[in-house]
Amino acid sequence: MSGLLDSLSAATNALSADTTGLNITGDNLANINTVGYTRRTLNLAETPSAGLDSTGTGVTVVNVTAQRDQFVEARIQSARPGLAQATAVSTALSGVETSLGTPGASLDATVSSLFDAFSSLSQDPTSTSNRDVVVSRAQAVAQGFAGMASSLSDAQQQADAAIKSAVNQVNGLSAQIATLNGQIATNGGSDVSALVDQRTVDANQLADLIGATVTTNNDGSVSLTAGNGQPLVIGAAAFTLTMGTAPTTGFTTIQSQGVDQTSQFTAGQIGGLLHVRDTLVPSYQGQLDQLAYDLATSVNAIHSTGVGANGSTNQDLFTQPATVAGAAQNMAVAPAVLANSDLVAASATGTAGDNQTASALAALRNQSLGPSGSSAADAWSQLVYQVGADAADANNSQTTQQQIVDQLGQMRDATSGVSSDEEAANLMMYQRAYEASARYFVTVNETLDALMAMLATT
């Protein structure tokens, strides 16, 4: 009797194990498209026999294991910030490239049209309409520089707004990871695979945003730091990043525990945005301001020596910029010239028909302006080339980093990903095992019934 009861117990254990296998397989299939899900596997063990003259009591479930490769996961978390940084720079610079316009049809064309107007004036220095065209073209140049400066400023403002949003996301993710840490550390021996999966997803997003470094602690929790070691999460405690305002620029600063650490955050999306806002765009603004300053100064230097149609002298065509910084944004035609185009100088002597000043102004087209030694067209080309080169570098880096992340993702999938074919095979295996165990259970149960019936008749 005891042998049959042991067999019945073995059959029951087998049915339970096979049911668990079916449930795990179904869970894997249900989460085949879930981001961050780690494939689960069932580990079984033979139940030992009670003695030398007895058989085992079937099978027991040892545990359910999440198939994680910690080395690959760590490599993914270290590679993702580079991709996020390159993507942020590439996206921002694509907007800057768009604002610069098509070569030959942007600010360079507007400046060229001003020199065309000077050339037309030199051919007919007494023409009022030619003077009106000079004023109109000069105003278009000033507006073009101001508009271009505004576009660059907008790019900075957009990057700054994105930084604010990213910092808020960092704080939200840090708090969430700290909560998960607490739940994992105090799980009481229950399965925490789902919590670990969610924490990994959050940690990857944090790495994307700020280049967080992840360290695993003995209790199963993780610590995350960024920048120069600024803490984001330590165990169940989250450290909130705060934001301030830079006194000179008005842009957002990032503070950790009350200390401005903006310059330390060089990785991830935030690092890319800071690089665009604080390094790349200011360099473009500097080149644009230098071109505006040199153009206005060079034109004024010649124009102020000429004589207008009304005999005026010592008149600037543009409002003379006080400094290079801000020259593009503040560029404007001299108010007196706007009010009276007769102040436009074509003559160097005031003699009727003299076109020396207009000719000299037209000749500026191909002459170097200021200390750069470049003509207006060359200076503009250098700016456009610089933006294009920086954008190309960012695009190339993005492509390279994407390939690295994709390859690491494939390595992760090989271990942690769910294969529908493999799970389908497991499903069939556990189904057949369950059917066999059920048949075994029925057979043992029928034998017991027969035995009980025999005993009842004796």
C-alpha positions in Angstrom: 0.0 0.0 0.0 2.8 2.4 0.9 4.5 1.8 -2.4 1.3 2.7 -4.3 0.9 5.9 -2.2 4.5 6.9 -2.9 3.8 6.4 -6.6 0.7 8.5 -6.4 2.7 11.2 -4.6 5.4 11.0 -7.4 2.7 11.4 -10.0 1.3 14.4 -8.2 4.7 16.1 -8.0 5.2 15.4 -11.7 1.9 17.0 -12.5 2.8 20.1 -10.4 6.2 20.4 -12.0 4.8 20.1 -15.5 2.2 22.6 -14.7 4.9 25.0 -13.5 6.8 24.4 -16.8 3.7 25.2 -18.8 3.1 28.4 -16.9 6.7 29.5 -17.3 6.6 28.8 -21.0 3.3 30.6 -21.4 4.8 33.6 -19.5 7.8 33.6 -21.8 5.6 33.6 -24.8 3.3 36.3 -23.4 6.4 38.6 -22.9 8.1 37.9 -26.1 7.8 41.6 -27.1 8.1 43.1 -23.7 11.1 45.4 -23.5 13.7 44.3 -20.9 12.0 40.9 -20.2 14.5 38.2 -19.4 13.6 34.6 -20.4 12.8 32.3 -17.5 13.8 28.7 -17.3 12.6 25.9 -14.9 15.1 24.0 -12.9 14.0 20.5 -11.7 15.6 18.0 -9.5 15.0 14.3 -8.7 13.4 13.7 -5.3 15.8 11.4 -3.4 14.5 8.0 -2.1 13.9 7.4 1.6 16.1 4.3 1.7 18.0 1.7 -0.2 14.9 -0.4 -0.7 12.6 2.3 -1.8 12.2 4.3 -5.0 12.3 8.1 -5.3 9.2 10.2 -5.0 9.4 11.9 -8.3 10.5 15.4 -9.2 10.7 18.7 -7.4 10.9 22.3 -8.6 14.3 23.7 -7.5 13.8 27.3 -8.8 13.0 29.5 -11.7 16.0 31.2 -13.2 16.1 34.4 -15.2 18.7 34.0 -18.0 20.8 37.1 -17.5 24.4 37.7 -18.6 25.6 40.4 -16.2 28.7 41.1 -18.3 26.6 41.8 -21.4 24.1 43.9 -19.4 27.0 46.0 -18.0 28.4 46.5 -21.5 25.1 47.6 -22.8 24.7 50.1 -20.0 28.2 51.5 -20.7 27.6 51.7 -24.5 24.2 53.4 -24.5 25.3 56.8 -23.2 27.6 57.3 -26.2 24.7 56.6 -28.6 22.4 58.9 -26.7 24.9 61.7 -26.7 25.7 61.4 -30.4 22.0 61.2 -31.2 21.3 64.4 -29.2 24.1 66.3 -31.0 23.1 65.0 -34.4 19.4 66.0 -33.9 20.3 69.5 -32.7 22.8 70.1 -35.5 20.3 69.0 -38.1 18.2 71.9 -37.0 21.1 74.3 -37.2 22.0 73.1 -40.7 18.4 73.7 -41.7 18.5 77.3 -40.4 21.8 78.0 -42.3 19.9 77.3 -45.5 21.2 76.1 -48.9 24.6 77.4 -50.0 24.2 80.2 -52.5 20.6 80.8 -51.4 21.0 81.9 -47.8 22.7 84.7 -46.0 25.6 84.5 -48.5 23.2 85.3 -51.3 21.9 88.3 -49.3 25.4 89.6 -48.8 26.2 89.0 -52.4 23.1 91.0 -53.5 24.4 94.0 -51.4 27.7 93.9 -53.4 25.6 93.7 -56.6 23.8 96.9 -55.5 27.1 98.6 -54.9 28.3 97.5 -58.4 25.1 98.9 -60.0 25.6 102.2 -58.1 29.1 102.5 -59.4 27.8 102.2 -62.9 25.3 105.1 -62.3 26.5 107.0 -59.2 23.8 109.6 -59.6 20.8 107.2 -59.6 18.4 107.6 -56.8 16.8 104.2 -57.5 20.2 102.6 -57.2 20.7 104.2 -53.8 17.3 103.0 -52.7 18.3 99.5 -53.8 21.6 99.8 -51.7 19.6 100.7 -48.6 17.1 97.9 -49.2 19.8 95.3 -49.7 21.7 96.6 -46.7 18.6 96.3 -44.6 18.1 92.7 -45.9 21.7 91.9 -44.9 21.1 93.3 -41.4 17.9 91.3 -41.0 19.5 88.2 -42.4 22.3 88.4 -39.8 19.8 89.1 -37.0 17.6 86.2 -38.1 20.5 83.8 -38.3 21.6 84.9 -34.8 18.1 84.3 -33.5 18.1 80.8 -35.1 21.3 79.9 -33.3 19.9 81.4 -30.1 16.8 79.3 -30.6 18.9 76.2 -30.9 20.5 77.0 -27.6 17.1 77.6 -26.0 15.7 74.3 -27.3 18.7 72.5 -26.0 18.3 74.2 -22.6 14.6 73.2 -22.5 15.5 69.6 -23.4 18.1 69.6 -20.6 15.4 70.6 -18.0 13.1 67.9 -19.2 15.9 65.3 -19.1 16.9 66.2 -15.6 13.3 65.8 -14.4 13.3 62.4 -16.1 16.5 61.5 -14.3 15.0 62.3 -11.0 11.9 60.3 -11.7 13.9 57.3 -12.8 16.2 57.6 -9.8 13.3 57.5 -7.4 11.8 54.6 -9.2 15.0 52.6 -9.1 15.4 53.4 -5.4 11.9 52.0 -4.8 12.7 48.8 -6.7 15.9 48.4 -4.8 14.0 48.5 -1.6 11.5 45.9 -2.8 14.3 43.6 -4.1 16.4 43.8 -1.0 13.4 43.0 1.3 11.8 40.3 -1.0 11.9 37.6 1.7 13.1 35.0 -0.7 10.3 35.4 -3.3 11.0 35.7 -7.0 12.1 39.2 -7.9 12.9 38.6 -11.6 10.2 41.0 -12.8 11.4 43.7 -10.4 15.0 43.2 -11.7 13.8 43.4 -15.3 12.1 46.7 -14.6 15.1 48.1 -12.8 17.3 47.2 -15.7 15.0 49.0 -18.1 15.0 52.0 -15.8 18.8 51.9 -15.4 19.3 51.8 -19.2 17.0 54.8 -19.6 19.0 56.6 -17.0 22.2 55.7 -18.8 20.7 57.1 -22.0 19.9 60.4 -20.2 23.0 61.1 -18.2 25.5 58.2 -18.6 24.9 56.6 -15.2 27.3 54.0 -14.0 25.7 51.0 -12.3 27.2 49.0 -9.4 25.6 45.9 -7.9 25.5 45.6 -4.1 25.6 42.5 -2.0 21.9 42.7 -1.1 20.9 42.7 -4.7 20.3 46.4 -4.9 22.3 48.7 -7.3 23.9 52.0 -6.9 24.0 54.6 -9.7 26.4 57.5 -10.2 26.9 60.0 -12.9 29.4 62.6 -14.0 32.4 62.7 -11.6 30.8 60.2 -9.2 27.7 62.3 -8.3 25.2 59.9 -6.6 21.9 59.2 -8.2 20.8 56.1 -6.3 22.4 54.4 -3.3 20.3 51.4 -2.2 16.8 52.6 -1.4 17.8 56.3 -1.4 17.5 58.5 -4.4 19.5 61.7 -4.7 17.6 64.5 -6.5 19.4 66.7 -9.0 18.3 70.3 -8.7 18.4 73.0 -11.4 19.7 76.6 -11.1 20.3 79.5 -13.5 23.7 80.6 -14.8 24.2 84.2 -13.9 25.8 85.2 -17.2 23.8 83.2 -19.8 20.5 82.5 -18.0 20.8 78.9 -19.0 20.0 75.9 -16.7 22.7 74.6 -14.4 22.6 71.1 -12.8 23.4 70.8 -9.2 24.1 67.7 -7.1 23.7 68.1 -3.4 23.7 71.9 -3.7 26.9 72.0 -5.8 26.9 73.1 -9.5 28.1 70.0 -11.4 27.0 71.0 -14.9 30.4 70.7 -16.5 30.8 67.2 -15.1 27.9 65.7 -17.0 29.4 65.0 -20.3 27.7 61.7 -21.3 24.3 60.6 -22.5 21.6 62.9 -23.8 22.3 65.6 -21.3 26.0 65.6 -22.1 25.2 65.9 -25.8 22.7 68.8 -25.2 25.2 70.6 -23.0 27.9 70.2 -25.6 25.5 71.7 -28.2 24.3 74.5 -25.9 27.6 75.5 -24.4 30.3 74.7 -27.0 29.1 74.1 -30.5 26.4 76.8 -30.9 28.5 79.5 -29.2 31.4 78.8 -31.6 29.0 79.2 -34.5 27.7 82.4 -33.0 31.2 83.7 -32.6 31.9 83.1 -36.3 28.7 84.7 -37.3 29.3 87.7 -35.0 32.8 88.1 -36.4 31.5 88.1 -40.0 28.9 90.6 -39.1 31.4 92.8 -37.3 34.0 92.6 -40.1 31.4 93.3 -42.8 29.8 96.3 -41.1 33.2 97.7 -40.1 34.8 97.3 -43.5 31.7 98.8 -45.3 31.6 101.7 -42.9 35.3 102.3 -43.2 34.9 102.9 -47.0 31.5 104.4 -47.0 32.3 107.0 -44.3 35.1 108.5 -46.6 32.7 109.0 -49.5 30.3 111.7 -50.3 26.5 111.2 -50.5 24.2 112.6 -53.2 23.4 115.5 -51.0 27.0 116.3 -50.2 27.0 114.5 -46.8 30.3 113.0 -45.5 31.5 110.8 -42.7 28.3 108.7 -42.8 28.3 105.0 -41.8 26.0 102.7 -43.8 25.5 100.4 -40.9 25.3 101.2 -37.2 28.8 100.5 -36.1 28.9 97.5 -33.7 30.6 98.3 -30.4 32.0 94.7 -30.0 32.2 91.5 -31.9 29.9 89.7 -29.4 26.3 90.3 -30.4 27.3 92.0 -33.7 25.0 89.8 -35.8 22.0 90.1 -33.6 22.3 93.9 -33.3 23.3 94.6 -36.9 21.2 97.4 -38.4 21.3 100.0 -41.2 22.1 103.5 -39.8 18.8 105.2 -39.0 19.8 108.3 -41.0 20.5 106.3 -44.1 17.2 104.5 -43.7 15.4 107.8 -43.6 17.3 109.3 -46.6 19.0 107.2 -49.2 20.8 110.4 -50.5 23.2 109.7 -47.7 24.4 106.6 -49.5 27.9 107.5 -50.7 29.0 106.7 -54.3 31.6 109.4 -54.9 35.0 109.9 -53.2 35.3 113.6 -54.2 31.7 114.8 -54.5 32.3 115.4 -58.2 29.3 114.5 -60.4 29.8 111.1 -62.0 32.6 110.1 -59.6 32.0 106.4 -58.6 35.2 105.6 -56.6 33.5 104.9 -53.3 30.8 102.7 -54.9 33.5 100.8 -56.8 35.5 100.3 -53.7 32.5 99.0 -51.8 31.7 96.6 -54.7 35.3 95.4 -54.7 34.9 94.3 -51.0 33.1 91.2 -52.4 36.5 89.5 -53.0 38.6 91.2 -50.4 39.5 90.0 -46.9 37.5 91.5 -44.1 39.1 92.0 -40.7 41.8 89.9 -39.0 40.4 86.6 -40.3 41.8 87.3 -43.8 38.7 85.9 -45.4 36.2 87.5 -47.7 32.6 87.6 -46.7 31.8 84.6 -48.9 34.7 82.6 -47.6 33.9 83.4 -44.0 30.3 82.2 -44.5 31.5 79.1 -46.2 33.8 78.3 -43.3 30.8 78.6 -40.9 28.7 76.4 -43.0 31.5 73.9 -43.4 32.1 73.8 -39.6 28.5 73.1 -38.9 28.4 70.4 -41.6 31.6 68.8 -40.4 30.3 68.7 -36.8 27.0 67.3 -37.9 28.8 64.6 -40.0 31.0 63.7 -37.0 27.9 63.3 -34.8 26.1 61.3 -37.5 29.1 59.0 -37.9 29.4 58.6 -34.2 25.7 57.8 -33.9 26.0 55.1 -36.6 29.0 53.5 -35.0 27.5 53.6 -31.5 24.2 52.2 -32.9 26.1 49.3 -34.4 27.8 48.6 -31.1 24.5 48.7 -29.1 22.8 46.6 -31.7 25.5 43.9 -31.5 25.4 43.9 -27.7 21.6 43.6 -27.9 21.9 40.6 -30.1 24.3 39.1 -27.6 21.8 39.7 -24.9 19.0 38.2 -26.9 21.0 35.1 -27.5 20.9 34.5 -23.7 18.0 36.5 -22.4 15.6 36.8 -25.3 12.6 34.6 -25.9 12.6 32.4 -29.0 9.1 31.4 -30.2 10.5 28.2 -31.7 12.3 27.2 -28.5 9.3 28.0 -26.4 7.0 26.1 -28.7 9.2 23.0 -28.3 9.2 23.5 -24.5 5.4 23.8 -24.6 5.1 20.5 -26.4 7.6 18.9 -24.1 5.8 19.9 -20.9 2.4 19.1 -22.4 3.5 15.5 -23.3 5.1 15.1 -19.9 1.9 16.3 -18.2 -0.2 13.9 -20.2 2.1 11.0 -19.3 2.1 12.0 -15.7 -1.7 12.3 -15.7 -1.9 8.8 -17.2 0.5 7.5 -14.6 -1.6 9.1 -11.9 -4.8 7.5 -13.2 -3.2 4.1 -13.4 -1.9 4.2 -9.9 -5.3 5.5 -8.7 -7.1 2.7 -10.5 -4.7 0.1 -8.9 -5.4 1.5 -5.5 -9.1 1.3 -6.1 -8.8 -2.3 -7.1 -6.7 -3.1 -4.1 -9.2 -1.4 -1.8 -12.0 -3.3 -3.4 -10.2 -6.6 -2.8 -9.6 -5.8 0.8 -13.2 -4.9 1.3 -14.4 -8.3 0.1 -12.1 -10.3 2.4 
